[in-house]
């Protein structure tokens, strides 16, 4: 009986590297904006939830300037959390628009950027 060497070539095979004409767009960081966002009220409950506010990043690639403040039950923990039911269902359920909230938050941040907040 002849010995079949099936898996001996797997270790030596290297997948050819794909070359990109343009580099990938990376993660945009703005720690000052995120710190400001964490003191804002939740966009759904408008400050009535009283729990820790988290930044929900909208879209890909992850961009800190495209984040909205959500309390933790609505962000990832609760049954109606955006990470459980999805963006479209979340916007329909609560009657909000992430894009409008992002625009409003960025405008408000630009006006308060020069002033000390807390």
Biopython code that builds the backbone (N, CA, C, O; Angstrom):
import numpy as np
from Bio.PDB.StructureBuilder import StructureBuilder

atoms = [
    (1, "UNK", "N", (0.842, -1.178, 0.000)),
    (1, "UNK", "CA", (0.000, 0.000, 0.000)),
    (1, "UNK", "C", (0.889, 1.243, 0.000)),
    (1, "UNK", "O", (1.849, 1.343, 0.764)),
    (2, "UNK", "N", (0.551, 2.164, -0.854)),
    (2, "UNK", "CA", (1.358, 3.362, -0.999)),
    (2, "UNK", "C", (0.902, 4.424, -0.001)),
    (2, "UNK", "O", (-0.294, 4.663, 0.162)),
    (3, "UNK", "N", (1.853, 5.048, 0.654)),
    (3, "UNK", "CA", (1.567, 6.099, 1.644)),
    (3, "UNK", "C", (1.226, 7.400, 0.904)),
    (3, "UNK", "O", (1.995, 7.859, 0.060)),
    (4, "UNK", "N", (0.067, 7.988, 1.228)),
    (4, "UNK", "CA", (-0.371, 9.226, 0.582)),
    (4, "UNK", "C", (-0.023, 10.394, 1.493)),
    (4, "UNK", "O", (-0.404, 10.410, 2.664)),
    (5, "UNK", "N", (0.684, 11.350, 0.967)),
    (5, "UNK", "CA", (1.096, 12.524, 1.743)),
    (5, "UNK", "C", (0.155, 13.675, 1.415)),
    (5, "UNK", "O", (0.425, 14.488, 0.531)),
    (6, "UNK", "N", (-0.953, 13.726, 2.144)),
    (6, "UNK", "CA", (-1.958, 14.733, 1.849)),
    (6, "UNK", "C", (-1.626, 16.112, 2.383)),
    (6, "UNK", "O", (-1.721, 17.106, 1.663)),
    (7, "UNK", "N", (-1.246, 16.169, 3.619)),
    (7, "UNK", "CA", (-1.166, 17.450, 4.300)),
    (7, "UNK", "C", (0.260, 17.992, 4.446)),
    (7, "UNK", "O", (0.476, 18.940, 5.200)),
    (8, "UNK", "N", (1.186, 17.440, 3.776)),
    (8, "UNK", "CA", (2.562, 17.897, 3.926)),
    (8, "UNK", "C", (2.802, 19.233, 3.244)),
    (8, "UNK", "O", (3.673, 19.988, 3.676)),
    (9, "UNK", "N", (2.063, 19.547, 2.201)),
    (9, "UNK", "CA", (2.298, 20.782, 1.460)),
    (9, "UNK", "C", (1.557, 21.977, 2.061)),
    (9, "UNK", "O", (1.806, 23.111, 1.652)),
    (10, "UNK", "N", (0.655, 21.757, 3.016)),
    (10, "UNK", "CA", (-0.117, 22.856, 3.568)),
    (10, "UNK", "C", (0.747, 23.868, 4.303)),
    (10, "UNK", "O", (0.492, 25.070, 4.228)),
    (11, "UNK", "N", (1.736, 23.412, 4.993)),
    (11, "UNK", "CA", (2.582, 24.330, 5.768)),
    (11, "UNK", "C", (3.470, 25.194, 4.895)),
    (11, "UNK", "O", (3.790, 26.324, 5.264)),
    (12, "UNK", "N", (3.861, 24.692, 3.771)),
    (12, "UNK", "CA", (4.781, 25.449, 2.923)),
    (12, "UNK", "C", (4.059, 26.389, 1.963)),
    (12, "UNK", "O", (4.669, 27.293, 1.391)),
    (13, "UNK", "N", (2.753, 26.170, 1.791)),
    (13, "UNK", "CA", (2.025, 27.013, 0.860)),
    (13, "UNK", "C", (1.740, 28.366, 1.494)),
    (13, "UNK", "O", (1.188, 28.442, 2.592)),
    (14, "UNK", "N", (2.111, 29.413, 0.812)),
    (14, "UNK", "CA", (1.840, 30.772, 1.279)),
    (14, "UNK", "C", (0.887, 31.440, 0.293)),
    (14, "UNK", "O", (1.109, 31.422, -0.918)),
    (15, "UNK", "N", (-0.150, 32.013, 0.822)),
    (15, "UNK", "CA", (-1.123, 32.687, -0.013)),
    (15, "UNK", "C", (-0.497, 33.922, -0.647)),
    (15, "UNK", "O", (0.158, 34.691, 0.057)),
    (16, "UNK", "N", (-0.668, 34.141, -1.932)),
    (16, "UNK", "CA", (-0.066, 35.314, -2.555)),
    (16, "UNK", "C", (-0.652, 36.607, -1.974)),
    (16, "UNK", "O", (-1.856, 36.714, -1.743)),
    (17, "UNK", "N", (0.192, 37.540, -1.755)),
    (17, "UNK", "CA", (-0.215, 38.797, -1.142)),
    (17, "UNK", "C", (-0.908, 39.677, -2.173)),
    (17, "UNK", "O", (-0.422, 39.878, -3.285)),
    (18, "UNK", "N", (-2.049, 40.186, -1.766)),
    (18, "UNK", "CA", (-2.788, 41.076, -2.656)),
    (18, "UNK", "C", (-2.258, 42.498, -2.488)),
    (18, "UNK", "O", (-2.182, 43.010, -1.371)),
    (19, "UNK", "N", (-1.901, 43.116, -3.572)),
    (19, "UNK", "CA", (-1.382, 44.478, -3.525)),
    (19, "UNK", "C", (-2.514, 45.444, -3.801)),
    (19, "UNK", "O", (-3.329, 45.220, -4.695)),
    (20, "UNK", "N", (-2.562, 46.497, -3.046)),
    (20, "UNK", "CA", (-3.594, 47.517, -3.207)),
    (20, "UNK", "C", (-3.014, 48.735, -3.907)),
    (20, "UNK", "O", (-1.873, 49.125, -3.657)),
    (21, "UNK", "N", (-3.801, 49.323, -4.777)),
    (21, "UNK", "CA", (-3.379, 50.562, -5.410)),
    (21, "UNK", "C", (-3.482, 51.722, -4.427)),
    (21, "UNK", "O", (-2.630, 52.611, -4.413)),
    (22, "UNK", "N", (-4.545, 51.711, -3.594)),
    (22, "UNK", "CA", (-4.720, 52.735, -2.578)),
    (22, "UNK", "C", (-4.638, 52.077, -1.208)),
    (22, "UNK", "O", (-5.103, 50.948, -1.043)),
    (23, "UNK", "N", (-4.071, 52.740, -0.243)),
    (23, "UNK", "CA", (-4.064, 52.158, 1.098)),
    (23, "UNK", "C", (-5.459, 52.176, 1.710)),
    (23, "UNK", "O", (-6.298, 52.995, 1.333)),
    (24, "UNK", "N", (-5.701, 51.277, 2.648)),
    (24, "UNK", "CA", (-6.996, 51.224, 3.315)),
    (24, "UNK", "C", (-7.194, 52.456, 4.174)),
    (24, "UNK", "O", (-6.253, 52.990, 4.762)),
    (25, "UNK", "N", (-8.440, 52.892, 4.230)),
    (25, "UNK", "CA", (-8.754, 53.989, 5.131)),
    (25, "UNK", "C", (-8.788, 53.427, 6.539)),
    (25, "UNK", "O", (-9.401, 52.389, 6.785)),
    (26, "UNK", "N", (-8.139, 54.102, 7.448)),
    (26, "UNK", "CA", (-8.049, 53.572, 8.788)),
    (26, "UNK", "C", (-9.029, 54.198, 9.753)),
    (26, "UNK", "O", (-9.867, 55.020, 9.384)),
    (27, "UNK", "N", (-8.902, 53.797, 10.966)),
    (27, "UNK", "CA", (-9.714, 54.274, 12.075)),
    (27, "UNK", "C", (-9.350, 55.724, 12.384)),
    (27, "UNK", "O", (-8.176, 56.044, 12.571)),
    (28, "UNK", "N", (-10.337, 56.588, 12.438)),
    (28, "UNK", "CA", (-10.105, 57.992, 12.743)),
    (28, "UNK", "C", (-10.333, 58.187, 14.240)),
    (28, "UNK", "O", (-11.428, 57.933, 14.743)),
    (29, "UNK", "N", (-9.312, 58.635, 14.942)),
    (29, "UNK", "CA", (-9.416, 58.812, 16.389)),
    (29, "UNK", "C", (-9.525, 60.287, 16.751)),
    (29, "UNK", "O", (-8.818, 61.131, 16.200)),
    (30, "UNK", "N", (-10.409, 60.577, 17.675)),
    (30, "UNK", "CA", (-10.542, 61.907, 18.241)),
    (30, "UNK", "C", (-10.954, 61.727, 19.701)),
    (30, "UNK", "O", (-12.141, 61.725, 20.025)),
    (31, "UNK", "N", (-9.972, 61.577, 20.566)),
    (31, "UNK", "CA", (-10.238, 61.290, 21.979)),
    (31, "UNK", "C", (-10.947, 62.439, 22.687)),
    (31, "UNK", "O", (-11.741, 62.203, 23.598)),
    (32, "UNK", "N", (-10.674, 63.670, 22.287)),
    (32, "UNK", "CA", (-11.354, 64.814, 22.900)),
    (32, "UNK", "C", (-12.847, 64.786, 22.582)),
    (32, "UNK", "O", (-13.674, 65.091, 23.442)),
    (33, "UNK", "N", (-13.190, 64.422, 21.353)),
    (33, "UNK", "CA", (-14.602, 64.328, 20.979)),
    (33, "UNK", "C", (-15.290, 63.221, 21.771)),
    (33, "UNK", "O", (-16.414, 63.408, 22.236)),
    (34, "UNK", "N", (-14.634, 62.067, 21.933)),
    (34, "UNK", "CA", (-15.230, 60.977, 22.695)),
    (34, "UNK", "C", (-15.401, 61.343, 24.161)),
    (34, "UNK", "O", (-16.401, 60.971, 24.775)),
    (35, "UNK", "N", (-14.445, 62.065, 24.732)),
    (35, "UNK", "CA", (-14.582, 62.511, 26.120)),
    (35, "UNK", "C", (-15.759, 63.467, 26.259)),
    (35, "UNK", "O", (-16.500, 63.400, 27.240)),
    (36, "UNK", "N", (-15.935, 64.345, 25.294)),
    (36, "UNK", "CA", (-17.074, 65.262, 25.303)),
    (36, "UNK", "C", (-18.372, 64.491, 25.119)),
    (36, "UNK", "O", (-19.382, 64.821, 25.741)),
    (37, "UNK", "N", (-18.356, 63.469, 24.273)),
    (37, "UNK", "CA", (-19.550, 62.684, 23.986)),
    (37, "UNK", "C", (-20.035, 61.926, 25.221)),
    (37, "UNK", "O", (-21.238, 61.731, 25.396)),
    (38, "UNK", "N", (-19.106, 61.501, 26.074)),
    (38, "UNK", "CA", (-19.474, 60.729, 27.260)),
    (38, "UNK", "C", (-20.186, 61.563, 28.323)),
    (38, "UNK", "O", (-20.809, 61.000, 29.223)),
    (39, "UNK", "N", (-20.108, 62.876, 28.239)),
    (39, "UNK", "CA", (-20.844, 63.698, 29.205)),
    (39, "UNK", "C", (-22.177, 64.172, 28.642)),
    (39, "UNK", "O", (-22.942, 64.837, 29.341)),
    (40, "UNK", "N", (-22.464, 63.839, 27.387)),
    (40, "UNK", "CA", (-23.733, 64.200, 26.771)),
    (40, "UNK", "C", (-24.816, 63.202, 27.189)),
    (40, "UNK", "O", (-24.495, 62.061, 27.519)),
    (41, "UNK", "N", (-26.093, 63.608, 27.181)),
    (41, "UNK", "CA", (-27.167, 62.666, 27.506)),
    (41, "UNK", "C", (-27.418, 61.702, 26.351)),
    (41, "UNK", "O", (-27.045, 61.974, 25.209)),
    (42, "UNK", "N", (-28.043, 60.593, 26.654)),
    (42, "UNK", "CA", (-28.417, 59.599, 25.647)),
    (42, "UNK", "C", (-29.362, 60.245, 24.630)),
    (42, "UNK", "O", (-30.260, 60.992, 25.017)),
    (43, "UNK", "N", (-29.176, 59.970, 23.344)),
    (43, "UNK", "CA", (-29.997, 60.624, 22.322)),
    (43, "UNK", "C", (-31.429, 60.100, 22.301)),
    (43, "UNK", "O", (-32.309, 60.756, 21.743)),
    (44, "UNK", "N", (-31.683, 58.942, 22.891)),
    (44, "UNK", "CA", (-33.037, 58.396, 22.899)),
    (44, "UNK", "C", (-33.802, 58.855, 24.128)),
    (44, "UNK", "O", (-34.916, 59.367, 24.015)),
    (45, "UNK", "N", (-33.214, 58.675, 25.292)),
    (45, "UNK", "CA", (-33.904, 59.028, 26.532)),
    (45, "UNK", "C", (-33.707, 60.483, 26.930)),
    (45, "UNK", "O", (-34.374, 60.962, 27.847)),
    (46, "UNK", "N", (-32.826, 61.180, 26.276)),
    (46, "UNK", "CA", (-32.560, 62.595, 26.533)),
    (46, "UNK", "C", (-32.211, 62.852, 28.007)),
    (46, "UNK", "O", (-32.706, 63.795, 28.623)),
    (47, "UNK", "N", (-31.345, 61.988, 28.553)),
    (47, "UNK", "CA", (-30.856, 62.191, 29.914)),
    (47, "UNK", "C", (-31.711, 61.570, 30.992)),
    (47, "UNK", "O", (-31.385, 61.717, 32.170)),
    (48, "UNK", "N", (-32.783, 60.886, 30.656)),
    (48, "UNK", "CA", (-33.663, 60.298, 31.661)),
    (48, "UNK", "C", (-33.213, 58.911, 32.115)),
    (48, "UNK", "O", (-33.703, 58.405, 33.125)),
    (49, "UNK", "N", (-32.296, 58.298, 31.389)),
    (49, "UNK", "CA", (-31.913, 56.926, 31.737)),
    (49, "UNK", "C", (-31.005, 56.891, 32.968)),
    (49, "UNK", "O", (-31.070, 55.932, 33.737)),
    (50, "UNK", "N", (-30.174, 57.889, 33.175)),
    (50, "UNK", "CA", (-29.339, 57.974, 34.369)),
    (50, "UNK", "C", (-28.256, 56.924, 34.460)),
    (50, "UNK", "O", (-27.683, 56.741, 35.535)),
    (51, "UNK", "N", (-27.950, 56.231, 33.385)),
    (51, "UNK", "CA", (-26.908, 55.220, 33.393)),
    (51, "UNK", "C", (-25.709, 55.718, 32.597)),
    (51, "UNK", "O", (-25.743, 56.788, 31.989)),
    (52, "UNK", "N", (-24.673, 54.931, 32.617)),
    (52, "UNK", "CA", (-23.447, 55.257, 31.905)),
    (52, "UNK", "C", (-23.723, 55.407, 30.414)),
    (52, "UNK", "O", (-24.407, 54.578, 29.814)),
    (53, "UNK", "N", (-23.193, 56.457, 29.828)),
    (53, "UNK", "CA", (-23.383, 56.715, 28.406)),
    (53, "UNK", "C", (-22.175, 56.190, 27.647)),
    (53, "UNK", "O", (-21.031, 56.435, 28.031)),
    (54, "UNK", "N", (-22.438, 55.472, 26.572)),
    (54, "UNK", "CA", (-21.389, 54.893, 25.737)),
    (54, "UNK", "C", (-21.467, 55.487, 24.338)),
    (54, "UNK", "O", (-22.522, 55.961, 23.917)),
    (55, "UNK", "N", (-20.363, 55.461, 23.628)),
    (55, "UNK", "CA", (-20.318, 55.975, 22.258)),
    (55, "UNK", "C", (-20.619, 54.843, 21.286)),
    (55, "UNK", "O", (-19.918, 53.831, 21.257)),
    (56, "UNK", "N", (-21.658, 55.022, 20.499)),
    (56, "UNK", "CA", (-21.993, 54.043, 19.456)),
    (56, "UNK", "C", (-21.473, 54.575, 18.134)),
    (56, "UNK", "O", (-21.922, 55.620, 17.663)),
    (57, "UNK", "N", (-20.526, 53.858, 17.530)),
    (57, "UNK", "CA", (-19.946, 54.269, 16.256)),
    (57, "UNK", "C", (-20.856, 53.824, 15.115)),
    (57, "UNK", "O", (-21.296, 52.676, 15.076)),
    (58, "UNK", "N", (-21.131, 54.727, 14.198)),
    (58, "UNK", "CA", (-22.028, 54.467, 13.079)),
    (58, "UNK", "C", (-21.195, 54.353, 11.815)),
    (58, "UNK", "O", (-20.419, 55.252, 11.493)),
    (59, "UNK", "N", (-21.354, 53.246, 11.097)),
    (59, "UNK", "CA", (-20.681, 53.069, 9.818)),
    (59, "UNK", "C", (-19.296, 52.476, 9.936)),
    (59, "UNK", "O", (-18.761, 52.285, 11.029)),
    (60, "UNK", "N", (-18.732, 52.191, 8.771)),
    (60, "UNK", "CA", (-17.389, 51.634, 8.680)),
    (60, "UNK", "C", (-16.583, 52.484, 7.735)),
    (60, "UNK", "O", (-17.182, 53.019, 6.803)),
    (61, "UNK", "N", (-15.312, 52.662, 7.873)),
    (61, "UNK", "CA", (-14.489, 52.258, 8.999)),
    (61, "UNK", "C", (-14.836, 53.082, 10.225)),
    (61, "UNK", "O", (-15.458, 54.139, 10.121)),
    (62, "UNK", "N", (-14.435, 52.598, 11.370)),
    (62, "UNK", "CA", (-14.800, 53.247, 12.618)),
    (62, "UNK", "C", (-14.192, 54.646, 12.686)),
    (62, "UNK", "O", (-12.979, 54.824, 12.581)),
    (63, "UNK", "N", (-15.061, 55.620, 12.861)),
    (63, "UNK", "CA", (-14.653, 57.016, 12.901)),
    (63, "UNK", "C", (-15.241, 57.618, 14.169)),
    (63, "UNK", "O", (-16.456, 57.586, 14.360)),
    (64, "UNK", "N", (-14.398, 58.166, 15.036)),
    (64, "UNK", "CA", (-14.867, 58.709, 16.302)),
    (64, "UNK", "C", (-15.786, 59.909, 16.115)),
    (64, "UNK", "O", (-16.619, 60.175, 16.981)),
    (65, "UNK", "N", (-15.662, 60.627, 15.031)),
    (65, "UNK", "CA", (-16.531, 61.779, 14.779)),
    (65, "UNK", "C", (-17.912, 61.357, 14.300)),
    (65, "UNK", "O", (-18.815, 62.190, 14.218)),
    (66, "UNK", "N", (-18.096, 60.069, 13.979)),
    (66, "UNK", "CA", (-19.398, 59.538, 13.584)),
    (66, "UNK", "C", (-19.919, 58.614, 14.677)),
    (66, "UNK", "O", (-20.279, 57.465, 14.418)),
    (67, "UNK", "N", (-19.952, 59.135, 15.904)),
    (67, "UNK", "CA", (-20.455, 58.374, 17.047)),
    (67, "UNK", "C", (-21.572, 59.161, 17.721)),
    (67, "UNK", "O", (-21.599, 60.391, 17.670)),
    (68, "UNK", "N", (-22.493, 58.435, 18.353)),
    (68, "UNK", "CA", (-23.604, 59.061, 19.071)),
    (68, "UNK", "C", (-23.637, 58.511, 20.490)),
    (68, "UNK", "O", (-23.246, 57.364, 20.712)),
    (69, "UNK", "N", (-24.099, 59.312, 21.466)),
    (69, "UNK", "CA", (-24.165, 58.812, 22.841)),
    (69, "UNK", "C", (-25.428, 57.987, 23.071)),
    (69, "UNK", "O", (-26.539, 58.436, 22.789)),
    (70, "UNK", "N", (-25.238, 56.772, 23.589)),
    (70, "UNK", "CA", (-26.347, 55.898, 23.950)),
    (70, "UNK", "C", (-26.089, 55.333, 25.337)),
    (70, "UNK", "O", (-24.946, 55.037, 25.685)),
    (71, "UNK", "N", (-27.153, 55.180, 26.141)),
    (71, "UNK", "CA", (-26.979, 54.534, 27.442)),
    (71, "UNK", "C", (-26.713, 53.050, 27.191)),
    (71, "UNK", "O", (-27.067, 52.519, 26.139)),
    (72, "UNK", "N", (-26.090, 52.388, 28.159)),
    (72, "UNK", "CA", (-25.667, 51.006, 27.943)),
    (72, "UNK", "C", (-26.813, 50.037, 27.656)),
    (72, "UNK", "O", (-26.606, 49.119, 26.862)),
    (73, "UNK", "N", (-28.028, 50.173, 28.252)),
    (73, "UNK", "CA", (-29.098, 49.249, 27.851)),
    (73, "UNK", "C", (-29.503, 49.399, 26.383)),
    (73, "UNK", "O", (-29.868, 48.415, 25.740)),
    (74, "UNK", "N", (-29.443, 50.610, 25.856)),
    (74, "UNK", "CA", (-29.815, 50.808, 24.458)),
    (74, "UNK", "C", (-28.655, 50.589, 23.498)),
    (74, "UNK", "O", (-28.871, 50.438, 22.296)),
    (75, "UNK", "N", (-27.435, 50.569, 24.006)),
    (75, "UNK", "CA", (-26.282, 50.359, 23.149)),
    (75, "UNK", "C", (-26.013, 48.877, 22.932)),
    (75, "UNK", "O", (-25.933, 48.422, 21.792)),
    (76, "UNK", "N", (-25.872, 48.110, 24.035)),
    (76, "UNK", "CA", (-25.499, 46.710, 23.844)),
    (76, "UNK", "C", (-26.094, 45.729, 24.841)),
    (76, "UNK", "O", (-26.008, 44.523, 24.613)),
    (77, "UNK", "N", (-26.701, 46.192, 25.950)),
    (77, "UNK", "CA", (-27.132, 45.267, 26.988)),
    (77, "UNK", "C", (-28.594, 44.865, 26.909)),
    (77, "UNK", "O", (-28.911, 43.701, 27.155)),
    (78, "UNK", "N", (-29.484, 45.762, 26.580)),
    (78, "UNK", "CA", (-30.920, 45.501, 26.649)),
    (78, "UNK", "C", (-31.463, 44.710, 25.473)),
    (78, "UNK", "O", (-30.761, 44.422, 24.504)),
    (79, "UNK", "N", (-32.740, 44.371, 25.594)),
    (79, "UNK", "CA", (-33.402, 43.619, 24.521)),
    (79, "UNK", "C", (-33.597, 44.473, 23.270)),
    (79, "UNK", "O", (-33.671, 43.938, 22.164)),
    (80, "UNK", "N", (-33.680, 45.792, 23.432)),
    (80, "UNK", "CA", (-33.866, 46.698, 22.293)),
    (80, "UNK", "C", (-32.564, 47.401, 21.918)),
    (80, "UNK", "O", (-32.594, 48.467, 21.303)),
    (81, "UNK", "N", (-31.443, 46.828, 22.276)),
    (81, "UNK", "CA", (-30.148, 47.447, 22.011)),
    (81, "UNK", "C", (-29.866, 47.481, 20.512)),
    (81, "UNK", "O", (-30.283, 46.595, 19.766)),
    (82, "UNK", "N", (-29.161, 48.505, 20.094)),
    (82, "UNK", "CA", (-28.867, 48.684, 18.671)),
    (82, "UNK", "C", (-27.997, 47.541, 18.143)),
    (82, "UNK", "O", (-28.117, 47.171, 16.975)),
    (83, "UNK", "N", (-27.129, 46.978, 18.979)),
    (83, "UNK", "CA", (-26.287, 45.865, 18.528)),
    (83, "UNK", "C", (-27.068, 44.555, 18.467)),
    (83, "UNK", "O", (-26.566, 43.581, 17.906)),
    (84, "UNK", "N", (-28.264, 44.498, 19.017)),
    (84, "UNK", "CA", (-29.090, 43.290, 18.943)),
    (84, "UNK", "C", (-30.108, 43.352, 17.809)),
    (84, "UNK", "O", (-30.300, 42.370, 17.092)),
    (85, "UNK", "N", (-30.761, 44.503, 17.646)),
    (85, "UNK", "CA", (-31.833, 44.566, 16.643)),
    (85, "UNK", "C", (-31.399, 45.199, 15.328)),
    (85, "UNK", "O", (-32.116, 45.094, 14.333)),
    (86, "UNK", "N", (-30.254, 45.846, 15.302)),
    (86, "UNK", "CA", (-29.762, 46.448, 14.063)),
    (86, "UNK", "C", (-30.094, 47.923, 13.968)),
    (86, "UNK", "O", (-30.985, 48.428, 14.651)),
    (87, "UNK", "N", (-29.357, 48.599, 13.105)),
    (87, "UNK", "CA", (-29.471, 50.058, 12.992)),
    (87, "UNK", "C", (-30.834, 50.493, 12.466)),
    (87, "UNK", "O", (-31.469, 51.374, 13.046)),
    (88, "UNK", "N", (-31.286, 49.885, 11.378)),
    (88, "UNK", "CA", (-32.543, 50.307, 10.765)),
    (88, "UNK", "C", (-33.735, 50.095, 11.688)),
    (88, "UNK", "O", (-34.598, 50.964, 11.810)),
    (89, "UNK", "N", (-33.776, 48.934, 12.338)),
    (89, "UNK", "CA", (-34.880, 48.640, 13.254)),
    (89, "UNK", "C", (-34.834, 49.564, 14.469)),
    (89, "UNK", "O", (-35.878, 49.972, 14.976)),
    (90, "UNK", "N", (-33.633, 49.895, 14.935)),
    (90, "UNK", "CA", (-33.476, 50.782, 16.082)),
    (90, "UNK", "C", (-33.980, 52.182, 15.753)),
    (90, "UNK", "O", (-34.699, 52.791, 16.546)),
    (91, "UNK", "N", (-33.602, 52.692, 14.578)),
    (91, "UNK", "CA", (-34.050, 54.026, 14.162)),
    (91, "UNK", "C", (-35.566, 54.075, 13.985)),
    (91, "UNK", "O", (-36.200, 55.072, 14.327)),
    (92, "UNK", "N", (-36.139, 53.013, 13.458)),
    (92, "UNK", "CA", (-37.590, 52.957, 13.271)),
    (92, "UNK", "C", (-38.298, 52.861, 14.616)),
    (92, "UNK", "O", (-39.305, 53.532, 14.845)),
    (93, "UNK", "N", (-37.774, 52.033, 15.495)),
    (93, "UNK", "CA", (-38.411, 51.797, 16.799)),
    (93, "UNK", "C", (-38.470, 53.069, 17.636)),
    (93, "UNK", "O", (-39.494, 53.349, 18.260)),
    (94, "UNK", "N", (-37.387, 53.844, 17.659)),
    (94, "UNK", "CA", (-37.320, 55.031, 18.508)),
    (94, "UNK", "C", (-37.549, 56.339, 17.754)),
    (94, "UNK", "O", (-37.572, 57.403, 18.372)),
    (95, "UNK", "N", (-37.716, 56.283, 16.453)),
    (95, "UNK", "CA", (-38.009, 57.475, 15.667)),
    (95, "UNK", "C", (-36.884, 58.489, 15.639)),
    (95, "UNK", "O", (-37.125, 59.695, 15.685)),
    (96, "UNK", "N", (-35.647, 58.000, 15.564)),
    (96, "UNK", "CA", (-34.487, 58.889, 15.498)),
    (96, "UNK", "C", (-33.721, 58.621, 14.216)),
    (96, "UNK", "O", (-33.936, 57.606, 13.554)),
    (97, "UNK", "N", (-32.838, 59.527, 13.873)),
    (97, "UNK", "CA", (-31.947, 59.361, 12.729)),
    (97, "UNK", "C", (-30.518, 59.540, 13.217)),
    (97, "UNK", "O", (-30.162, 60.596, 13.740)),
    (98, "UNK", "N", (-29.708, 58.517, 13.046)),
    (98, "UNK", "CA", (-28.318, 58.617, 13.469)),
    (98, "UNK", "C", (-27.576, 59.703, 12.698)),
    (98, "UNK", "O", (-26.751, 60.417, 13.267)),
    (99, "UNK", "N", (-27.864, 59.828, 11.416)),
    (99, "UNK", "CA", (-27.167, 60.826, 10.596)),
    (99, "UNK", "C", (-27.478, 62.241, 11.062)),
    (99, "UNK", "O", (-26.580, 63.080, 11.131)),
    (100, "UNK", "N", (-28.740, 62.517, 11.382)),
    (100, "UNK", "CA", (-29.112, 63.845, 11.873)),
    (100, "UNK", "C", (-28.484, 64.102, 13.241)),
    (100, "UNK", "O", (-28.044, 65.216, 13.527)),
    (101, "UNK", "N", (-28.442, 63.070, 14.086)),
    (101, "UNK", "CA", (-27.832, 63.224, 15.410)),
    (101, "UNK", "C", (-26.336, 63.470, 15.300)),
    (101, "UNK", "O", (-25.780, 64.272, 16.051)),
    (102, "UNK", "N", (-25.679, 62.785, 14.367)),
    (102, "UNK", "CA", (-24.233, 62.983, 14.167)),
    (102, "UNK", "C", (-23.958, 64.410, 13.725)),
    (102, "UNK", "O", (-23.043, 65.054, 14.238)),
    (103, "UNK", "N", (-24.742, 64.907, 12.780)),
    (103, "UNK", "CA", (-24.562, 66.278, 12.290)),
    (103, "UNK", "C", (-24.770, 67.288, 13.417)),
    (103, "UNK", "O", (-23.981, 68.219, 13.579)),
    (104, "UNK", "N", (-25.846, 67.096, 14.200)),
    (104, "UNK", "CA", (-26.146, 68.006, 15.311)),
    (104, "UNK", "C", (-25.037, 67.979, 16.362)),
    (104, "UNK", "O", (-24.636, 69.030, 16.863)),
    (105, "UNK", "N", (-24.540, 66.789, 16.699)),
    (105, "UNK", "CA", (-23.482, 66.666, 17.709)),
    (105, "UNK", "C", (-22.179, 67.294, 17.233)),
    (105, "UNK", "O", (-21.487, 67.951, 18.009)),
    (106, "UNK", "N", (-21.840, 67.095, 15.958)),
    (106, "UNK", "CA", (-20.609, 67.694, 15.435)),
    (106, "UNK", "C", (-20.693, 69.217, 15.407)),
    (106, "UNK", "O", (-19.711, 69.899, 15.701)),
    (107, "UNK", "N", (-21.864, 69.755, 15.055)),
    (107, "UNK", "CA", (-22.039, 71.211, 15.075)),
    (107, "UNK", "C", (-21.936, 71.756, 16.499)),
    (107, "UNK", "O", (-21.300, 72.783, 16.737)),
    (108, "UNK", "N", (-22.565, 71.061, 17.434)),
    (108, "UNK", "CA", (-22.521, 71.494, 18.830)),
    (108, "UNK", "C", (-21.107, 71.395, 19.402)),
    (108, "UNK", "O", (-20.691, 72.245, 20.190)),
    (109, "UNK", "N", (-20.369, 70.353, 19.002)),
    (109, "UNK", "CA", (-18.985, 70.202, 19.471)),
    (109, "UNK", "C", (-18.106, 71.326, 18.933)),
    (109, "UNK", "O", (-17.252, 71.839, 19.656)),
    (110, "UNK", "N", (-18.301, 71.712, 17.688)),
    (110, "UNK", "CA", (-17.497, 72.790, 17.104)),
    (110, "UNK", "C", (-17.739, 74.099, 17.813)),
    (110, "UNK", "O", (-16.807, 74.889, 17.968)),
    (111, "UNK", "N", (-18.980, 74.362, 18.256)),
    (111, "UNK", "CA", (-19.265, 75.620, 18.947)),
    (111, "UNK", "C", (-18.733, 75.613, 20.381)),
    (111, "UNK", "O", (-18.355, 76.661, 20.906)),
    (112, "UNK", "N", (-18.700, 74.438, 21.018)),
    (112, "UNK", "CA", (-18.231, 74.371, 22.418)),
    (112, "UNK", "C", (-16.763, 74.002, 22.530)),
    (112, "UNK", "O", (-16.233, 73.945, 23.640)),
    (113, "UNK", "N", (-16.095, 73.751, 21.422)),
    (113, "UNK", "CA", (-14.706, 73.277, 21.459)),
    (113, "UNK", "C", (-13.772, 74.287, 22.132)),
    (113, "UNK", "O", (-12.848, 73.898, 22.847)),
    (114, "UNK", "N", (-14.006, 75.562, 21.907)),
    (114, "UNK", "CA", (-13.133, 76.577, 22.472)),
    (114, "UNK", "C", (-13.390, 76.834, 23.954)),
    (114, "UNK", "O", (-12.523, 77.357, 24.653)),
    (115, "UNK", "N", (-14.570, 76.471, 24.432)),
    (115, "UNK", "CA", (-14.926, 76.718, 25.820)),
    (115, "UNK", "C", (-14.677, 75.492, 26.685)),
    (115, "UNK", "O", (-14.751, 74.365, 26.195)),
    (116, "UNK", "N", (-14.386, 75.695, 27.954)),
    (116, "UNK", "CA", (-14.292, 74.596, 28.913)),
    (116, "UNK", "C", (-15.695, 74.162, 29.277)),
    (116, "UNK", "O", (-16.545, 75.012, 29.540)),
    (117, "UNK", "N", (-15.965, 72.872, 29.301)),
    (117, "UNK", "CA", (-17.326, 72.398, 29.526)),
    (117, "UNK", "C", (-17.583, 72.111, 31.000)),
    (117, "UNK", "O", (-18.583, 72.587, 31.538)),
    (118, "UNK", "N", (-16.755, 71.381, 31.648)),
    (118, "UNK", "CA", (-17.074, 71.017, 33.035)),
    (118, "UNK", "C", (-15.996, 71.374, 33.984)),
    (118, "UNK", "O", (-16.123, 71.129, 35.184)),
]
sb = StructureBuilder()
sb.init_structure("model")
sb.init_model(0)
sb.init_chain("A")
sb.init_seg("    ")
for serial, (resi, resn, name, xyz) in enumerate(atoms, 1):
    if name == "N":
        sb.init_residue(resn, " ", resi, " ")
    sb.init_atom(name, np.array(xyz, "f"), 0.0, 1.0, " ", f" {name:<3s}", serial, name[0])
structure = sb.get_structure()
